[in-house]
């Protein structure tokens, strides 16, 4: 199991490393710290100048990655990689695919306030194109301990069942409670009495989920259904209680291509108010299966 971290030598990069450590603990995941450098020197530059520039750039990148590896505790295995490309986001997506990553972890931009998210150009591209789940760390995320709870934002559109299966597997693998959340906003036309219908739908969806999936993953020991309502989605998010060790799992918009992410308008609004990390799952994505093994290592178990 591997988690790719989009690293940059600033606060955003440190936030991403911290979240990756938190996600890796309890799952035995290997962290792949990936730093992207420019794809090439100016076309008109002399060969010697180009080679010298590339050497200096690689030397600086190795130094930054050494600093990044120093942030990772001894109990979490980690490797460092330098990748070059004209687009940081596309280079990270290719690295995640080539390394067989289960999650791609990034940080919010440095001007986010109060542990909120401010999305830069790289994060925005990843949240609209990645083929693997993207975990986004809030600005100032310092926690490195293992997760304590998974929340899953459950809607009523097609694909909700697969997202719930993903969240169930993730919570079960980590042996933490699962909270299924429905968010209602009066400014979106939801009536004040819509909470009952939302709760009934969520409870039926949870009940319909198989207690054991085809891979033998057990349903999370504790599954709570919560409906939060407010004048807006942001207010509904604010009204929920959040644990420091929690991650919010949401699905992609119906506009997403199969097996890819497209962050919809509702998810964007959730992100603006969310005080904990968000994990965005590509459309139709399913937990990977670990290869079979003869050793007693839980072979066949779904990953994440």
Secondary structure, DSSP 8 states (H G I E B T S, - for coil): -EEEEE--SSHHHHHHHHHHHHHHTTTT-EEEEEEEE-S---TTS-HHHHHHHHHHHHHHHHHHHHHHHHTS-TTS-EEEEEEE-S-HHHHHHHHHHHTT-SEEEEE--TT--TT-----HHHHHHTTT-SSEEEEE-TT----S---EEEEE--SSTTHHHHHHHHHHHHHHHT-EEEEEEEEEGGGT--TTHHHHHHHHHHHHHHHS-SB-TT--B--S-EEEEEEEESSHHHHHHTS---TTEEEEEE--TTS-TTS----HHHHHHHHH--SEEEEE-TT----B----SSSS-TT-B--
